[in-house]
């Protein structure tokens, strides 16, 4: 917000955010420390515009629902004088988002339809439309969107809004030249897009410091507007004839009020005589500049900290503003630091034998079973030598379990080095793809043994580099399953829960699945399984002896056979766009002697991919 003429609505929104945040306190969330949108998210949290969840997470890569977005946007808008009488049939009065939706309806930011669909995910173009209506943004040239390869997917009703965001530089689309208007927007993407409008000030900016000043004043103050002080208005606000020595300055004055009130902040340039400038302001500013009203000269106060000068003209609480300004620590960041969540020093063993570490629950690996590990390597060798002579390529990969990432902290560490030495010495016919460096604990679910599907980009990069494919998870649509409790907490009272995400795109949506056990279900995701004792089985309906996925529109004619456990259920869908067929074989439930009857390996890539816990505890058939 650099000029008063930016937009009247934007100024009102920004000050609304400032006043709102004066009653909020900063708090920490545990899952944004390494996220690309960390600074944007923390700024909005500190300003009270958006909240994390009760488990101290923000879940930045979860999709944003329409109810969540309505709540955020409503916090940035002034309350309308007359509320709407319209009622949506799916927005009950006791809903936490009722007031927010009603406000947007009153302000004509959303249409008076029968339903609002609050639980639906909000799309990128819907967010831009609502923000454009709130900000009164319009495009002068809608053809600016033609630079995007998917511009034809922008809805007619959203064209002007999307074009306005592009024209004004608020969004530049994605690196691949797309704008993805109908993609669901994530919580992080939504905050980033709103923040591009510069509605919520950084704490170190003059607007942010002004926010902190108002926060410390308890007296009732009229609603104010922020104006940039320039060479054209510097005499009106500060009594000075020029901007000499001033780096930047802003004024906060009533938007509509009969009261005389002005608070100005000036940041002077290095080398400027601050004391002289303070005296010049005090001597020359006009406390009677308003029509019909003015400020008592004794209530004109000037103060400074370092290179910041504060001018207050106010008959209500002039000293309160000065005291609040002096109380702000300006030596470094003025923003309240989020409290860092301490790392747990030592894992604990729960009553049912699970290991708990930093909210992650996991099975214990126990000790190495060299016979089982040796049998695993021998099984791969025997299958390769007997059945895979006509295969195109043969690979194997070991998936580390969660204990791998805290192995140095557990009382009885597992001997991963010995396990891998046995495997590597025993497997000669297949090429190893090392996944250990592609994962971290945060890539796994907290309440379930398995990895997060959205956390597999590095795994895919590593597999693809060797196997000859590419997958970009940023192009997928994220779908959230809230209040998910994995198999570690199934039917346990008061157990933790989290949000699980599954990814979709056209290839996944159009693929046909032939499940050896259940011929009636032919989709990739079976959400009915979420109610079972193994809810992760929603991916490909869980482990089965044999599953084949067919994609007639694949990028290539390549075909893949995966010998796998349950971890592959969430990985395989992400490979569908690259393979005409993917056949998944689970040797826990199917004897290898049956392979010739059910699987043709000719010309196909073969990947053996098993979790270390399976390798150490299960004898494959």
Helices and strands as residue ranges (DSSP letters): H 8-21, H 38-46, H 66-75, H 98-106, H 124-135, G 142-147, G 151-153, G 156-158, H 159-167, H 187-195, H 206-215, E 224-228, H 234-238, E 246-254, E 261-268, H 274-284, G 297-299, E 300-305, E 308-314, H 318-327, E 348-349, E 355-357, E 360-362, H 370-387, E 393-399, G 402-406, H 416-426, E 431-432, G 436-438, G 441-443, G 453-455, H 457-467, G 473-475, E 477-484, G 487-489, E 498-504, H 506-510, E 512-515, G 527-531, G 535-538, E 546-550, E 559-564, H 568-572, G 573-578, E 581-585, G 592-594, H 595-598, E 605-611, H 612-617
